């Protein structure tokens, strides 16, 4: 068995990167791809307003609606904005080398350190929720915190409270009224530089049914790897769900289970946990890969193979490759696609926060354990390890520039796929995630995280330390639930390179060193963010629901590295409020807090 990671990890967050890589900084980014998400918000730009209503609008307002977010993916349409002066869109040289100038694109960045974080904890977030709940109708979806603007210097762009409301439900007048109230709330908290904007969106409340970004990975072994395609077996027609992702493996009192989302297994409209009292003893099988993905991949391989054989001069080398892939899939099917059954789930609910504990935010809980039960494919529990697929065989990570861009964002210089982990390590605590993010930000870098999912396979994104607020309901818009969520921003400023897509729900999220940070459950179409539950929160809830003594991720032994709290100088509100002198206000990060405890002991 290979070592758990090809990167050496020091005991401080500051120095957790390999020593052979120098710390650099760059604003370079990668090329974009299309965007979609699981259980997500689909931001649209439909021509929903009737001709008569458009005629009543000021022509400048119509133009602003369509051009305000030009440059960002998704054709976002502005519904309302606050009273701050509108940013002037500069002209820049044509990026494609044509003569003349063109309007600059708008970009989206993470906020970084800003006093709004403390203001939200001290009552502003609650006021914002109350304002949106008083909206008529109260059909809002989320509010996130981003920097939006035209400057390539991230902190020169204003912080924006980015509100998404359900498409077609909120009038322009009501939207404007609510935005003004939100802006007034910010001013009451001395956040005069913070802007508020509102766009329309639409939820998607199902696991993925769309096509994967490429063929399923070539599964050379029988045992499912991290990020594998899964779905409820077709024999269970009573469950309306789609395809999702097997995040990886977790050990509960010595027994190994697969871990994914509740809504991947049972659909997004069932809030209750499985099994209910009446479902005790019911077996609901999980297939790997999902039957749809198996059939689509087989059809694609067979079509390509037939085309290769029809060539005047057959390409025997490629013919052999495709024949072998088809043979392996056929062998996989003969060993049974059903890999196990649903053991227990969280249902869909919000965690009760504990006053005074920052980690105890009201997160959404959406997890499911799969009892692995296929002796042909899984001879023993010891075979179940959190092994990731080959980076070289999947798009994005098979492009050196993509991996290099992640290293530049992280501030560690050049990064190659050979340095990425082959096996995942233990889960990080909430505090450790925060510490690693703080250490990165104080090097003027980002805390970069990765995932491997059913649809988009390997992608990296940028962790956001300011949590979003998300409202979601069941199919009939009853029983609304409001949670705070850790957001992962798409990797490039225009929001076009998506961290996750429809069908990636259930993916593990880990950092470049291989430490697992969270469980992906959804996000929003074309609005920059994926929502993730910190892994410590997931594991603690599994422990509570299962009545277990010990719950931990399956990880290689011997890794007891602890990422303690970085040492920093005291910082005043004035330092944080404005970005002026912000960098000078923070000292060197990287010292380890000796009182920090290992997350494995905590859970």
Phi and psi in degrees as a GROMACS rama.xvg file:
@    title "Ramachandran Plot"
@    xaxis  label "Phi"
@    yaxis  label "Psi"
@TYPE xy
-74.2609  165.946  UNK-2
-67.8917  155.758  UNK-3
-65.1797  -24.6246  UNK-4
-157.631  150.891  UNK-5
-90.8138  2.42648  UNK-6
-107.052  132.12  UNK-7
-78.2869  142.439  UNK-8
-123.089  126.872  UNK-9
-84.8894  178.21  UNK-10
-89.0186  5.62397  UNK-11
-120.644  149.331  UNK-12
-65.7457  -34.2807  UNK-13
-62.9316  -38.0927  UNK-14
-109.314  27.3747  UNK-15
-77.9389  -4.63039  UNK-16
-87.7068  157.779  UNK-17
-59.9814  140.666  UNK-18
-67.3704  -20.2665  UNK-19
-76.5164  -8.35857  UNK-20
-105.087  129.051  UNK-21
-79.2439  153.004  UNK-22
-85.9498  112.643  UNK-23
-120.131  178.112  UNK-24
-142.648  137.739  UNK-25
-153.717  150.038  UNK-26
-99.8367  11.9635  UNK-27
-67.718  151.09  UNK-28
-142.099  175.827  UNK-29
-105.318  172.981  UNK-30
-71.8887  157.667  UNK-31
-93.8419  161.506  UNK-32
-133.804  170.652  UNK-33
-66.9599  162.58  UNK-34
-127.736  135.296  UNK-35
-161.778  165.273  UNK-36
-142.238  161.283  UNK-37
-88.3044  147.168  UNK-38
34.4654  67.9347  UNK-39
-131.114  177.582  UNK-40
-105.558  121.019  UNK-41
-94.8868  100.303  UNK-42
-74.7799  125.841  UNK-43
-121.255  167.407  UNK-44
-132.593  52.7639  UNK-45
-73.0314  154.806  UNK-46
-84.8622  67.9806  UNK-47
-83.171  -22.7189  UNK-48
-78.2919  135.777  UNK-49
-68.1372  163.714  UNK-50
-58.954  -40.0658  UNK-51
-65.3982  -39.5888  UNK-52
-70.1366  -35.9339  UNK-53
-64.7879  -38.1372  UNK-54
-63.3966  -26.6715  UNK-55
-79.6917  -17.8862  UNK-56
-79.4429  148.094  UNK-57
-64.9539  135.595  UNK-58
-60.9093  -30.5282  UNK-59
-67.34  -34.5688  UNK-60
-66.123  -41.0915  UNK-61
-62.5188  -43.4892  UNK-62
-64.7571  -39.2831  UNK-63
-63.9316  -39.0294  UNK-64
-54.9133  -44.1929  UNK-65
-89.1151  -23.2373  UNK-66
-107.694  -12.0155  UNK-67
-59.4907  -38.8316  UNK-68
-105.614  20.8972  UNK-69
-56.859  130.088  UNK-70
110.641  -28.7363  UNK-71
-86.9644  150.471  UNK-72
-70.7958  157.5  UNK-73
94.734  -3.1835  UNK-74
51.8191  50.862  UNK-75
-58.6724  143.896  UNK-76
-119.647  122.094  UNK-77
-70.8658  130.324  UNK-78
-98.3785  -41.8213  UNK-79
-158.837  154.028  UNK-80
-146.079  162.928  UNK-81
-76.8821  -165.885  UNK-82
-88.8889  -1.96419  UNK-83
-64.0513  147.503  UNK-84
-57.1325  139.136  UNK-85
-69.9627  136.934  UNK-86
-64.6777  136.028  UNK-87
-81.3745  127.475  UNK-88
-79.2833  114.292  UNK-89
-77.2839  164.385  UNK-90
-100.23  140.803  UNK-91
-132.037  164.409  UNK-92
-62.6563  144.34  UNK-93
-58.6313  122.436  UNK-94
-66.1503  -16.2859  UNK-95
-94.7771  5.72217  UNK-96
86.9981  4.6044  UNK-97
-72.5802  154.843  UNK-98
-66.4365  152.14  UNK-99
92.7127  -171.124  UNK-100
-123.8  160.25  UNK-101
-135.813  158.858  UNK-102
-62.8806  139.27  UNK-103
-69.9595  145.321  UNK-104
-79.0636  150.692  UNK-105
-82.624  143.759  UNK-106
-121.326  158.48  UNK-107
-121.738  133.561  UNK-108
-132.216  161.204  UNK-109
-71.8649  157.951  UNK-110
-75.5444  -43.2942  UNK-111
77.3086  -159.189  UNK-112
-71.9077  127.754  UNK-113
-159.733  145.109  UNK-114
-63.7517  -14.4368  UNK-115
-59.8624  -27.0608  UNK-116
-58.3751  -47.6256  UNK-117
-69.4185  -37.7401  UNK-118
-63.1748  -37.8546  UNK-119
-63.7732  -41.294  UNK-120
-65.9892  -30.8354  UNK-121
-92.19  17.8873  UNK-122
125.626  -19.1139  UNK-123
-64.98  -41.079  UNK-124
-60.0045  -44.1785  UNK-125
-62.0377  -41.4148  UNK-126
-61.8155  -40.6275  UNK-127
-64.1575  -43.3106  UNK-128
-61.6462  -43.83  UNK-129
-61.8537  -40.5487  UNK-130
-62.8133  -44.6059  UNK-131
-70.3399  -32.8031  UNK-132
-70.3479  -22.5958  UNK-133
-87.642  -4.76955  UNK-134
-64.2999  149.414  UNK-135
-116.465  109.158  UNK-136
-77.3182  165.301  UNK-137
-83.7111  52.584  UNK-138
-100.681  62.1347  UNK-139
-100.081  159.145  UNK-140
-111.968  -44.9301  UNK-141
-166.359  161.553  UNK-142
-135.881  131.581  UNK-143
-119.969  171.473  UNK-144
-127.803  117.2  UNK-145
-138.571  164.697  UNK-146
-102.346  123.69  UNK-147
-122.901  130.883  UNK-148
171.736  -167.273  UNK-149
-106.901  -11.5797  UNK-150
-77.8204  141.439  UNK-151
-78.0198  -14.7274  UNK-152
-86.3108  109.123  UNK-153
-53.623  -45.6065  UNK-154
-79.9911  0.997641  UNK-155
-84.5421  -9.58077  UNK-156
-92.7484  141.729  UNK-157
-69.3089  151.427  UNK-158
-76.0455  132.309  UNK-159
-123.931  129.588  UNK-160
-81.135  111.039  UNK-161
-103.825  100.98  UNK-162
-97.286  131.836  UNK-163
-113.721  127.958  UNK-164
-117.715  159.661  UNK-165
-67.2891  133.427  UNK-166
-56.9083  132.172  UNK-167
78.9035  3.24293  UNK-168
-102.439  -25.5094  UNK-169
-111.351  126.641  UNK-170
-71.3651  158.585  UNK-171
-59.7931  -40.0591  UNK-172
-65.7121  -43.7037  UNK-173
-67.6683  -39.1676  UNK-174
-60.6099  -42.9752  UNK-175
-64.9498  -40.334  UNK-176
-60.7952  -45.2142  UNK-177
-66.7306  -41.4209  UNK-178
-60.6922  -41.3975  UNK-179
-63.1767  -39.5349  UNK-180
-64.6311  -41.4547  UNK-181
-64.1038  -40.0599  UNK-182
-65.2533  -41.11  UNK-183
-61.9436  -38.2802  UNK-184
-62.0906  -41.6884  UNK-185
-61.5566  -41.1034  UNK-186
-65.1535  -38.9647  UNK-187
-60.8644  -26.8701  UNK-188
-97.2441  19.869  UNK-189
61.5868  34.0656  UNK-190
-108.71  63.766  UNK-191
-70.0009  -19.5662  UNK-192
-92.5847  -2.419  UNK-193
-88.5002  133.331  UNK-194
-104.392  161.571  UNK-195
-130.019  131.91  UNK-196
-136.467  150.403  UNK-197
-129.245  131.387  UNK-198
-126.471  164.199  UNK-199
-95.106  149.188  UNK-200
-151  -177.559  UNK-201
-149.416  131.735  UNK-202
-76.0054  147.439  UNK-203
-117.463  123.59  UNK-204
-115.055  53.0519  UNK-205
-150.165  156.683  UNK-206
-70.0344  170.559  UNK-207
-69.5559  135.454  UNK-208
-123.325  -3.32028  UNK-209
-77.0446  173.406  UNK-210
-71.5483  149.48  UNK-211
-71.5686  159.855  UNK-212
-63.8691  -25.2528  UNK-213
-156.632  -178.348  UNK-214
-58.0465  152.788  UNK-215
-55.6381  146.964  UNK-216
-55.962  148.744  UNK-217
-69.6362  101.423  UNK-218
-81.9527  93.7067  UNK-219
-77.0062  -21.9635  UNK-220
-112.159  176.159  UNK-221
-85.3751  -26.7996  UNK-222
-84.7863  129.349  UNK-223
-63.022  136.07  UNK-224
-95.3197  173.07  UNK-225
-55.3229  133.082  UNK-226
85.7797  12.5367  UNK-227
-71.6612  149.6  UNK-228
-68.438  132.475  UNK-229
-140.883  163.704  UNK-230
-165.408  159.734  UNK-231
-63.1045  137.759  UNK-232
-57.6522  145.072  UNK-233
-63.2554  -15.5835  UNK-234
-69.95  -16.1221  UNK-235
-100.504  72.7198  UNK-236
-70.7289  -12.8705  UNK-237
-72.606  -15.96  UNK-238
-101.429  121.682  UNK-239
-97.1002  94.9465  UNK-240
-145.568  -175.228  UNK-241
-131.932  -148.795  UNK-242
-91.482  148.474  UNK-243
-145.855  -158.578  UNK-244
-126.562  135.697  UNK-245
-81.3518  109.783  UNK-246
-62.9687  -51.341  UNK-247
169.342  -148.728  UNK-248
-125.162  140.745  UNK-249
-128.81  145.57  UNK-250
-107.089  123.612  UNK-251
-116.243  109.839  UNK-252
48.5028  45.0592  UNK-253
86.7691  -4.91393  UNK-254
-107.366  134.207  UNK-255
-93.0254  132.032  UNK-256
-126.15  154.933  UNK-257
-79.4243  151.003  UNK-258
-126.595  129.866  UNK-259
-149.121  -160.783  UNK-260
-94.3877  149.85  UNK-261
-57.0378  -44.7425  UNK-262
-72.1973  -19.9868  UNK-263
-66.8379  -38.4498  UNK-264
-85.083  -37.1066  UNK-265
-124.776  0.813709  UNK-266
89.7688  157.527  UNK-267
-80.1499  -11.2442  UNK-268
-94.6428  -7.61113  UNK-269
-93.9008  111.439  UNK-270
-85.3459  -27.1426  UNK-271
-75.7689  149.443  UNK-272
-72.1741  158.974  UNK-273
-114.65  138.961  UNK-274
-88.7788  147.33  UNK-275
-74.5956  175.039  UNK-276
-58.9088  -38.4757  UNK-277
-76.2564  -14.2283  UNK-278
-99.1675  2.67926  UNK-279
-55.3068  128.4  UNK-280
88.9513  -7.71624  UNK-281
-74.1416  134.494  UNK-282
-104.334  119.649  UNK-283
-117.858  109.322  UNK-284
-79.5186  146.781  UNK-285
-114.449  129.522  UNK-286
-98.6168  144.969  UNK-287
-143.518  117.908  UNK-288
-72.5731  171.856  UNK-289
-57.3061  141.551  UNK-290
-55.764  -40.9174  UNK-291
-60.8737  -45.3387  UNK-292
-67.1881  -37.9211  UNK-293
-60.2867  -48.3528  UNK-294
-66.533  -42.814  UNK-295
-63.7342  -41.7975  UNK-296
-66.8291  -44.0788  UNK-297
-60.8036  -43.2766  UNK-298
-62.7029  -43.4046  UNK-299
-63.6935  -43.4548  UNK-300
-64.1443  -42.463  UNK-301
-67.1422  -37.6507  UNK-302
-64.6378  -44.9389  UNK-303
-64.6308  -41.5908  UNK-304
-61.8306  -42.3999  UNK-305
-62.2921  -40.221  UNK-306
-65.7451  -39.5598  UNK-307
-63.2175  -37.7766  UNK-308
-73.7315  -20.1239  UNK-309
-84.456  -10.3558  UNK-310
-63.4973  148.554  UNK-311
-59.9013  -39.9586  UNK-312
-115.34  96.4648  UNK-313
-56.6339  138.404  UNK-314
-89.4133  86.3609  UNK-315
-63.968  -33.9255  UNK-316
-62.4625  -47.1554  UNK-317
-71.1034  -34.202  UNK-318
-58.0617  -43.9802  UNK-319
-63.596  -40.6751  UNK-320
-59.4125  -48.1605  UNK-321
-70.78  -36.0479  UNK-322
-62.3179  -39.9415  UNK-323
-67.0695  -39.4718  UNK-324
-64.5234  -43.2376  UNK-325
-62.5444  -41.8668  UNK-326
-61.8029  -42.2866  UNK-327
-65.3744  -38.6947  UNK-328
-64.8377  -41.1485  UNK-329
-62.8314  -40.467  UNK-330
-64.9375  -38.9641  UNK-331
-60.9845  -45.3431  UNK-332
-63.8091  -38.8793  UNK-333
-65.1808  -25.4289  UNK-334
-86.4078  -2.80696  UNK-335
97.6218  123.46  UNK-336
-77.9347  -26.2118  UNK-337
-71.6183  119.393  UNK-338
-103.725  -12.0186  UNK-339
170.93  -171.323  UNK-340
-135.231  161.65  UNK-341
-66.5803  124.302  UNK-342
-93.2304  -59.8371  UNK-343
-149.513  153.554  UNK-344
-134.56  163.989  UNK-345
-80.0137  -16.2251  UNK-346
71.6831  -168.737  UNK-347
-117.241  114.783  UNK-348
-157.11  173.193  UNK-349
-109.83  133.563  UNK-350
-68.4691  137.762  UNK-351
-73.2306  121.075  UNK-352
-75.0217  156.277  UNK-353
-107.382  116.995  UNK-354
-54.6805  134.696  UNK-355
89.0592  -10.7505  UNK-356
-107.13  113.13  UNK-357
-61.2673  -35.6042  UNK-358
-71.5661  -19.6112  UNK-359
-88.7991  56.9732  UNK-360
-78.2493  158.563  UNK-361
-76.8171  75.6187  UNK-362
-77.0748  152.73  UNK-363
-73.329  135.729  UNK-364
-108.725  124.296  UNK-365
-155.979  74.83  UNK-366
-131.01  158.577  UNK-367
-144.21  137.662  UNK-368
-99.5091  136.263  UNK-369
-111.817  120.184  UNK-370
-77.5818  113.034  UNK-371
-73.5623  120.231  UNK-372
-146.11  77.1718  UNK-373
-156.167  92.7417  UNK-374
-66.687  -22.1317  UNK-375
-71.8863  -43.5062  UNK-376
-86.9181  -28.6596  UNK-377
-126.169  85.1852  UNK-378
-59.9359  -35.9391  UNK-379
-149.286  158.472  UNK-380
-62.0068  -28.8828  UNK-381
-65.397  -15.0733  UNK-382
-79.8884  -11.9632  UNK-383
-89.5095  101.775  UNK-384
-130.048  158.254  UNK-385
-84.7517  72.6711  UNK-386
-94.2258  134.179  UNK-387
-92.7439  153.442  UNK-388
-65.2559  173.086  UNK-389
-69.4782  124.495  UNK-390
-63.7337  -32.2902  UNK-391
-71.3766  -18.9729  UNK-392
-95.4098  -6.6577  UNK-393
-116.73  146.56  UNK-394
-64.6338  160.81  UNK-395
78.8563  -68.0992  UNK-396
-74.3657  -10.9729  UNK-397
-86.622  2.2561  UNK-398
-106.713  111.46  UNK-399
-54.4274  -35.2746  UNK-400
-63.8576  -32.1244  UNK-401
-66.2415  -46.4363  UNK-402
-67.9343  -39.4205  UNK-403
-60.1271  -41.9054  UNK-404
-60.3276  -37.2696  UNK-405
-63.0386  -41.7835  UNK-406
-63.8889  -37.8587  UNK-407
-67.0996  -40.2531  UNK-408
-61.3778  -37.8609  UNK-409
-77.2348  -11.721  UNK-410
77.6355  23.0227  UNK-411
-111.946  8.28752  UNK-412
81.7951  -155.651  UNK-413
-64.5377  134.887  UNK-414
-127.781  140.542  UNK-415
-122.904  160.122  UNK-416
-63.1849  -25.5107  UNK-417
-66.3615  -20.6443  UNK-418
-89.9037  -7.87382  UNK-419
-79.4065  153.04  UNK-420
-69.7523  140.985  UNK-421
-89.5199  -26.9373  UNK-422
-130.189  142.288  UNK-423
-82.3939  152.631  UNK-424
-99.654  -162.562  UNK-425
-68.8554  171.525  UNK-426
-81.7131  146.003  UNK-427
-86.1324  148.838  UNK-428
-77.587  163.47  UNK-429
-57.0299  -43.0944  UNK-430
-63.5712  -39.9099  UNK-431
-65.4504  -38.988  UNK-432
-58.8614  -47.3725  UNK-433
-61.8315  -41.7587  UNK-434
-64.3517  -43.2684  UNK-435
-66.9545  -36.8288  UNK-436
-66.0765  -43.3574  UNK-437
-60.9119  -42.0228  UNK-438
-62.1653  -40.7123  UNK-439
-66.5521  -45.9668  UNK-440
-63.668  -31.9357  UNK-441
-84.0048  1.52786  UNK-442
-102.111  10.663  UNK-443
60.2325  39.144  UNK-444
-127.585  -170.361  UNK-445
-122.515  154.111  UNK-446
-88.9042  105.438  UNK-447
-90.6678  133.655  UNK-448
-126.753  158.028  UNK-449
-124.187  161.305  UNK-450
-150.534  159.237  UNK-451
-127.538  120.091  UNK-452
-127.695  167.339  UNK-453
-57.5161  -37.6145  UNK-454
-96.2912  -54.7752  UNK-455
-100.163  0.0223945  UNK-456
57.1414  -133.969  UNK-457
-77.1215  129.8  UNK-458
-147.02  158.324  UNK-459
-120.381  154.742  UNK-460
-143.525  178.523  UNK-461
-114.945  124.47  UNK-462
-69.7197  138.133  UNK-463
-108.681  127.101  UNK-464
-83.9643  -18.7411  UNK-465
-93.559  114.899  UNK-466
-71.669  151.933  UNK-467
-90.2638  160.042  UNK-468
-109.305  132.882  UNK-469
-130.642  133.981  UNK-470
-113.704  133.469  UNK-471
-144.053  152.6  UNK-472
-134.88  171.445  UNK-473
-79.8341  -173.174  UNK-474
-60.2014  -32.6136  UNK-475
-95.3005  12.9557  UNK-476
60.1437  29.2662  UNK-477
-101.045  170.223  UNK-478
50.4407  56.5995  UNK-479
-65.2114  143.047  UNK-480
-127.436  137.359  UNK-481
-120.429  127.054  UNK-482
-130.634  164.683  UNK-483
-106.259  136.827  UNK-484
-132.182  142.177  UNK-485
-77.0124  123.664  UNK-486
-101.66  141.875  UNK-487
-114.806  117.603  UNK-488
-83.8639  143.058  UNK-489
-56.1671  157.767  UNK-490
-79.3041  -16.1108  UNK-491
-122.344  153.944  UNK-492
-59.0548  -28.7347  UNK-493
-82.8796  2.20087  UNK-494
72.5316  13.1558  UNK-495
-91.384  -18.3432  UNK-496
-98.8309  97.9395  UNK-497
-77.1765  136.764  UNK-498
-71.1176  -35.0436  UNK-499
-145.054  159.497  UNK-500
-135.316  173.989  UNK-501
-55.0148  120.825  UNK-502
107.136  -8.93573  UNK-503
-87.8177  -1.8224  UNK-504
-57.2271  138.087  UNK-505
99.7115  -6.91483  UNK-506
-68.0444  141.146  UNK-507
-71.5924  147.086  UNK-508
-118.768  124.301  UNK-509
-133.892  162.96  UNK-510
-93.3225  178.499  UNK-511
-64.2048  -22.2062  UNK-512
-84.7402  -6.1566  UNK-513
96.7909  3.38314  UNK-514
-80.2222  131.573  UNK-515
-82.8449  123.717  UNK-516
-101.738  -29.5945  UNK-517
-168.979  -178.824  UNK-518
-122.903  119.195  UNK-519
-75.015  133.166  UNK-520
-126.413  -10.8904  UNK-521
165.934  -159.529  UNK-522
168.369  -139.332  UNK-523
-144.367  137.494  UNK-524
-60.4819  128.223  UNK-525
58.6957  24.9487  UNK-526
-130.596  39.8925  UNK-527
78.344  -18.6366  UNK-528
-123.07  145.942  UNK-529
-117.372  141.609  UNK-530
-100.9  137.265  UNK-531
-135.61  137.199  UNK-532
-93.6738  126.167  UNK-533
-53.5783  139.115  UNK-534
-62.9191  -33.8763  UNK-535
-59.1122  -40.5105  UNK-536
-65.6495  -41.7303  UNK-537
-62.4018  -48.5094  UNK-538
-65.6851  -37.9237  UNK-539
-64.4503  -38.6613  UNK-540
-70.7263  -37.3636  UNK-541
-59.0609  -43.5077  UNK-542
-59.6489  -42.455  UNK-543
-69.1488  -47.5572  UNK-544
-65.0848  -39.8299  UNK-545
-85.229  -7.6799  UNK-546
61.1349  37.3844  UNK-547
-90.1976  158.692  UNK-548
-88.0161  -35.6123  UNK-549
-142.996  130.881  UNK-550
-133.777  126.487  UNK-551
-155.504  159.985  UNK-552
-71.1181  150.489  UNK-553
-71.3862  117.637  UNK-554
-142.93  157.623  UNK-555
-65.9031  139.207  UNK-556
-71.8716  161.461  UNK-557
93.423  0.355974  UNK-558
-102.741  102.477  UNK-559
-117.032  23.4625  UNK-560
-60.6727  134.94  UNK-561
-120.915  132.24  UNK-562
-99.9366  96.0043  UNK-563
-79.8454  177.324  UNK-564
-69.7383  128.385  UNK-565
-67.1474  144.109  UNK-566
-77.1564  136.777  UNK-567
-148.1  156.642  UNK-568
-76.5864  158.504  UNK-569
-67.6318  143.928  UNK-570
-128.886  128.874  UNK-571
-83.7678  164.188  UNK-572
-57.6469  -37.2866  UNK-573
-64.3324  -35.4496  UNK-574
-63.7939  -41.4324  UNK-575
-81.8121  -30.971  UNK-576
-58.932  -50.1887  UNK-577
-105.266  154.582  UNK-578
-80.3471  -8.03214  UNK-579
-61.024  122.539  UNK-580
72.6095  12.034  UNK-581
-60.6759  -45.4498  UNK-582
-61.4408  -37.0365  UNK-583
-71.5317  -17.3278  UNK-584
-78.5276  -13.7004  UNK-585
-111.124  139.553  UNK-586
-90.6297  -165.772  UNK-587
-71.8252  131.574  UNK-588
-101.254  152.019  UNK-589
138.837  -14.4758  UNK-590
-70.5177  143.348  UNK-591
-95.7957  131.354  UNK-592
-76.229  117.177  UNK-593
-65.7791  -18.2094  UNK-594
-86.6434  -5.53372  UNK-595
-64.9328  143.358  UNK-596
-112.612  154.604  UNK-597
-71.8691  134.537  UNK-598
-62.5255  -29.5256  UNK-599
-62.7546  -33.4217  UNK-600
-76.0161  -32.1079  UNK-601
-71.3545  -26.3126  UNK-602
